[in-house]
Amino acid sequence: MIEIKNLSSNTTRIVELLKKRGTDFSSDIDTLLSLDHRRKSIQKNSDEKLNKSKQIAKQIGELFSSDIKSPLIQKLKKESSNLKEEIKLLQAELKEIEAQIKEGLLKLPNIPDPSVPEGSKESDNQIIRSLVNEKTYSEKIYSHWDLCEKYKLIDFKNGTKVTGSGFPIYKGKGSKLQRSLISYFLDKNTKNGYEEYLPPFLVNEDSAFGTGQLPDKDSQMYHISNDNLYLIPTSEVPITNIYRDNVLAYNDLPIKCTSYSPCFRREAGSYGKNVRGLNRLHQFEKVEIVEIQEQEKSEQALNNMIKHVESILIELGLSYRLVKLCGGDLGFTSSLTYDFEVFSPGQNKWLEVSSISNFKTYQSNRLKLRYKDTSGKIKLCHTLNGSSLALPRIFSTIIETFQKKNFIEIPKVLQKYTGFSKIDL
C-alpha cells in the first residue's frame, strides 16, 4: 500500500510512474489528497478542543480546591461537556475519513520502478538475456502430457476424478522426480544463505491482506468460510507475515528465507490449450525465496536473487531467458519484476517458471514491518520474493527437453536425489 505522506509529497512523479501501468490514477489520487487534507483539518480541530478540554478540567480542579461554591464551576462543566460532545463527533468523522483513505489507497497498485519498461502487454516485456541449449531430437518431439502418459509419470484422469481439473496425481518415478526437484531447490537455497521454513498452508485474513492477496486477488483464493482461512497461493504469504507488526534491529537484516509448499489458486476463467497438462494448475508445488532488506540494499538483493535462480536453471541444463516486465504486465503489488522463462520443446513456446520481485515498501506498509537504521530512525523495510522454483513447468520442460526415443534422461545434478539416471518404459 502506498504511503499517503509519500503520495502527498511526490504527487506528480507518482502519477507519471503509475501511468506505466496503462491507467491514469490522477483523479483517484486527487480525491485521496483532498480527503487527507480534510483529515488533517479535523485532527487539528479535535486536538485543539481536546487541549482546551484539559485546560478546563484543570481550572475546575483548581476552583474546587479554593472556592467550591464558585458559580464559574457549573459554567465550566457545561463548556467541558459541550467540548466532549464536539470531540466525539469529530473523532467519528475522522474515523470515517480514515476508512475512506484506506479504501482508496488499497485500490492503487504499487508504484513502478523508474526502470520498468513502457508497455501494456506481454509482448512489450524486455528480454534481458537468454541461454539456448541446442538439442537434437532423433524423432518426433512429444509434449509433456503425452510423455507423462507414456511413462506413467502423472495420472491426470484420476486427479480429475478425485478432485477436479487442475489437480494432477504424480506417481512412480514422476513422484520421485518431483520430490527430487524440491530437495534440490531447497539445498541450493540454503547453501546460498536462505534459512529453511515449513510454514502453515492456510493463513488468516490479516496475513492475506498483509502481502497483498486481499482484496486484489480475492477471487483467486480458496477460502474456508467456516474458519475464515485461506489456502496459500505461495509460501511467500505465511513466511513474510512471520515478521508482521515488527520493528527489526538493523543487525537483523537481511532476513533470507526459503520454503517448500503446495500452492492453491482458483485460476478463475482459465480454459483452453494454455491450461493443458501442467501448464496451469489449481494445486501445484513451489519452492520460494523471501528476503527482507533495508531500503538502500534491496536493488542489489534483487540482482543477487536473479543470479541465484539463474544458476539453478544453468545446472538443470534448460534453455531459458530473463525478461523484465513492462508496466502493463506488472503484478499489482510489485514495483519491479523479472521473470525467468524456460523453453518447452514439446509445445514450442516459452513458459514462465519464476517471478522475482521487489515490492519495496508496498507490502511492509500493510504489514507494519519496519527496522531501525544505523541512526536509530524507524523505516519501512523492503520486501522481495521469487520462485526458486515453481515445479510444474520445470518438471514438464525437463521431461520434454531430455526425451529420447525410449527413455527420458535425468539432469546430472538431480541424479543423486532421484537415485536413477533415466526414466524408461
N, C-alpha and C positions, 0 to 999 in steps of 0.2 A: 504494500500500500504506500502510495506517495505521501510524504510528509507535507502537511498543509503549510508549514513555515517555508519549506523548500519551494512549494508552488507559488507562494506569495512573493518570495524574493527573487525567483528566477522564472517568472511567468512566460516571458517572450521566448526564451530558449526552450523551455519545456514544451510549449505549444508547437514549436517548429520541429523538435525531435519526435514528438508523438505523431506528427504528420507522416513520418516514415512508415507508420503502420497503415496508412491509407485512409485515415479518418481525421477530420478536423475537430478537436476537442475544445476549441476556444470558448464556445458558448457554455459548455459544461463547467469549464474552469472559471469563467466569469461569474457563474452562479455560485460556485463554491467560495470564491473570494468575497463576493457580496455577503454570503452567509457568515463567513469568518469575520468580516468587518462588523456585522451586526452582533456576532457572538462576543467580540472584544468590547463593544459598547455596553452590552448588557452586563458582562462580567465586571467592567469598571463601575457601572452604576450600582451593582449589587455589592461590590466591595466597599464603596463609599457609604452605602446605607448600613452595611454591617459594622463598619468602623464607627459610624455615628451612634448606632445602637449600643455599642460597647461603651462609648463615652457617656451616654445617658445612664446606663447601668451603674457606671462609676459615680455619676452625680447623685443618683438615688441612694447609693450606699453611703456617700458622704453626708447627705442630708439626714438619713436615718440615724447616723451616729451623733449628729449635732443638734438637729431640730426635727424630731419625729412627727411633729404636728404641722410642719410646713405645708401650705396649700400647693406648693410647687411640685410636691411628690406625686400627687394624683395626675397633674398635668403631664409630668414626665413619663409616668406609667402609661398613660394613654398614647403619648407620642411613640413610646417604645413598642407598644402593641401594634400600632399602625405600621411602623417600620418593619416589624417582623412579618406582617402580612404581605407587605410590598416585596420584601426579600423572598418570601416563599413563592410569590407569583413570578418574580424574575428568575429564580432558580428553575422553576418548571419550564419557563420559556427557554432558558439556557439549555436545559436537558433536551428539549425538542429540537433546537437548532443544532446541537452537537450530534444528535442522531441523524439529522439530515446531511450534515457534513460527512459523517462516516459513510452513510449510504452512497453519497456522491463520489467519495474517494474510492470506494470499492468497485465502482463502475469504470474507473480509469485503469488501464493496463500500465505495466512498468514503462519507464522512460527508456527508449532505445539508446544504447551507447552511441556516441557520435560516429564510431567506425562502422555501424550497421549499414549495409548497402541499401540503396533505394530499391523499391520494387514492391509488387503487390501479390506475387505468386511464386510457386516453387521454382519455375524456370528463371526467376530473377536472382536466385541464390548464387553466391560466388564460389566457384571451385578454387580452393587454395592450392591443393596439390593432390597427386594421385600416384598409386603404385599398382601397376597392372602386371600380373604374372601370366605370361603366355602359356596356355595349356594346350596340349594336343590330345584330341579325343579320337579314338580309333573307330568308334561307331556313333550312333545317334546319341545326343545328349538328352538325358531324361530329367524331368522335373523332380523335385524332392518328394512330392506326393506319390509319384509313380515308384520312386526308389524306396519309399517307406513301405509301400505295399509289397514290392518285390522282395525286399529283405526282411519284412515283418518287423519293422522298427517302431511304427506308430499305428495304432488302431483308431482311425478317425470315425469309423462307422459305429463302434460300440461306445466311443466317447459321446457321440450324439445321442445314442440310446440311453446311456446312463444319466447324462446331464442335459446336453443340448449342443447345438453347433458352436464351435469355438472352444471346446473342452476336450482336447486330444488325450489319448491314453498311450503313454510311452511303454514299451515292453522290450524284454530281451536286451540285445546289445544297443538298441535305441535308448533304453532307460539308462544303461551303463554309460553311454556316451554323454547323455545329458548330465548325469551326476559327475562325470569326469570334468566336464567343462566348468561346472560350478566350483569344484575343488581347485581346479587350475586358476580360475579367475581370482578366487579368494586368496590363494597362495601368492599370486603375483601382487595383489593389492597390499597384503600385509607386509610383504618384503619391501614395498615402496613406502612404508610408514603409516599405512591406514590400520587403525585398530578394528578388529572384527567384532561385530554385534550380531545377535539373533533377536530381533525385536518382535513385539506382538504383530499379528497380521490384521488386527482390527484396531481402529482408533476412534476416539470420541470426536464430537463436533468441533471442539476448540482446536484440536490438532489438525483436522482437515481444513479449518479456516486459517490456521497459522501459516501453513505453507502454500495457501492459495487455491486449494482444490474447491473450497466453498467460498462464495457461491458460484464461481465461474464454471466449475466442472461438475456441478451437482447432478446433471442428467447422465454423466458418465460413471458415476459412483454406484456401487452396490450398497444399499442401505438396509440395515436390520432395524426395522421400525420399533419393535418391542423394546429394544435396549438403546435405541438411538446411537448405534455404532455403524461405522463404515468399513468395508473391506478395503484394504490399502491398494492404491493403483501402482505404488512403488514404495520401497522401504525408505526412500527419502523422507516420507511423511513422518513415521514414528521416530526415525533417527534424529532429524532436525528438531523435532518437538521435545526431545530429551532436554534441550537447552532453553526451552521457552521460559520466559519470566526470570531470566538470569542476568546478572552483571558479572562478566568474567574478568578475572585479573589479566593484565597484559601478558604475563608469563604463561597463561593457559593457552594462548594462541600460537600456532594454528591448532585447531581440533580437526583431525582427519579420521573419518570412519568408513568402514565398508560393511556391507551386509548382503546376504542372500535372502530372498523372499519370493514366494509366489506373488503375483500381481493380478489384480482383478479390475477389468474395465468393461463396461457395458458396450462401448463402441456402438452406440445407438445410430441407426441409419446405415451401417456398414453392410454392403452386399456386393455380389458380382465376383468377377475373376480376381480382383485385388485382395479378396479375403480367403481365397482357396488355400488349402493346406495349412501351413504355419504362418502365412503372411500376416494375418490379423486375428488374434485370439481374444477370448473373454477371460481366460486364465492362462498365464504364462509365468516362466521363472526369469529372474533377473538378478544380477549382482550389481550393486550400486556403490558409488563412492560419493561421500559428502565431505565438504570442507567448510569450516567456519573460520573466517580470517579478519584481520584488521583491514580497514578500508584501503590503506596505501599499498597493500600487498596482494590484493585479490586478482589484479590483472596478471601478475606473474604466476599466481596459483592456478589460474585458468590455463595458462600456457603449459604448466607442468602436468596438469591433468590430461591435456590433449596429447602430450608426448607419451605419457604413461599408457593411455588407451591404444595409441598408435603402435607401441611396442608389442602389445598383445596381438594385434592383427598381423604384424610382421611375423611373429613367431608361429602363428597359425598358418601362414603361407597363403592368405587370402588376398585377392585383388581388392583394393579399397581406394576411396577418395575422401578428402576432408573438405567439407562445404560450410561456408559462413552464411547463415540465414539472413535473408533480406527482411526489412521491416514488416512486410505483409505476411511473412511466414513465421514470424517470431511468436513464441508462446506468450500468453497473457502476462505471466509473472516474470518473464526473463528480460534482462537488459541486453544480453549478448549471448548468442548460442552458436556453437559449431556442431555440425552433425558428421559422424562417420558413416559412410555408406559402403557396403560390400557389393561386389558384382555377382549376380546369380546367373550362372551359365545356363541353367535349366529353364529360366524364364527370360533370359537375355535382357536383364534390367538391373538397375542399381537399387538396393534396398537399405534403408536407414536402420542402423543397428545400435547407434549410440548418439545421444544428445548431451552435450556438455555445456552447462550454462552458468553464467554469473548473474545472480539475482540482485546483486549489490544490497541496498537496504530495504528492498521491497518486501521480502519475507520477514526480515528481522524487525521491521516496524510493526508488523502484525504480531509477531512472536514476543515483542518486548525483549529482544535478545541484544544485549549491549556488552560493552567492555570498557575498562579504564585504560586510556592510553598512557604513555610514559609521563605525561604531565599531570595525570590524575583526572583528566576530563573524561566524562562518560559519553561514549559514542555508540551508534548502532553498528553492529557487526555487518560484514558482507558474507552472504551465504552462497555456496556453489555446490553443484552436484553433477553427476554424469553416470551414464550406464557403462559398466565395466565388467561384463557386457550383458545385453539382453540376449536371452538364449534362443528363442525360436528361429530367428533369421540367421544366426550364426550356425546353428545346427543344420538348417536346410542348405545353407551355402557350402558348408563343409562337405556334406554328402554329394552335392551336385558337382563341386569343384574337383573332388578326388575320386569320382566314379571311374571305374574301369569296366572291362567287358563283363566280368563275372564276380567282381568284388568292389568294395569301397576301401580306399586307403585311409588310415587314421594319421593325422599330422603327427610328426615325430614327438612334438612337445607334449602331446596328450597320451602317448602310449604307456608311460609309467602310471598313469591314472586309470586307463581303461584295462590294462593287462593284456591287450591284444593289439596287433598292428593293422588288422584289416577286418572288414565285415564281409563274409562271403555267403553264398547260397547254402 
